[in-house]
Amino acid sequence: MRADNTRHIVAAAQHRHEYTRAKAVQALREIEKAGTPVTFDAVATAAGVSRSWLYTQPDLRAEIEQLRETSRRTPDTPQPSRQRASDASLLRRLEAANERNRQLTEENRRLRDQLALALGEQRSARAREPDKTTSRRLGSTTIGPC
């Protein structure tokens, strides 16, 4: 008769479950601390577990959903003042954009003038040439059987 080793299997499964939960909780804390959006996919990827497993853990699921809702309610968190652009910086960027816009407008005008000139020259050159299309039409062309 075989020895009953089920207690070892149960203990190993329990240990694996606790280890997996610890990885998921740590990943959740790190994501929250980093300030990135908390989602099931982000937590599952960071912890190396499946999303479906996270959904089966009631406490982890509730915490992820709660953190997700919290982050949705405050999408307009103000940036720290050292990360915000100053008024002078914004004004300089606007001036640069306006100058670039003026340059592009002028370039478009020049290119339109050049195109009009080239098309006019092309039209006058065609008007001076003899009409080649009429000479081709005068001869008959026979089309063979298909």
C-alpha angles and dihedrals in degrees: 000000000000124000117251105249097166093110089063091050092048091048092050091049091049091049091049090049093051092047091050092048090050091052091049093048092048092049090049091052092048093049091048092047092049090054095233119140112279111231134156090246093051093049093045092050094046093047097041094237133118123265090231090058090053090053090055093056105082098197095045091044092051092048094048091049092047093050091045091054091047092053091048093053093055107042091137098065106158118246118241112266093246090060096048120093115248122240090248091052092049091048091051091050090050091050091050091049091049091049091050089049090053091049092050092047090053092046091051090051092051092047092050090051091049091048092049090050093048093048091048092051090047091051093049092047090054091049091055095050120086114256105266095180094066093052090054092049093054095068118069121238120205119211115211126224118291 
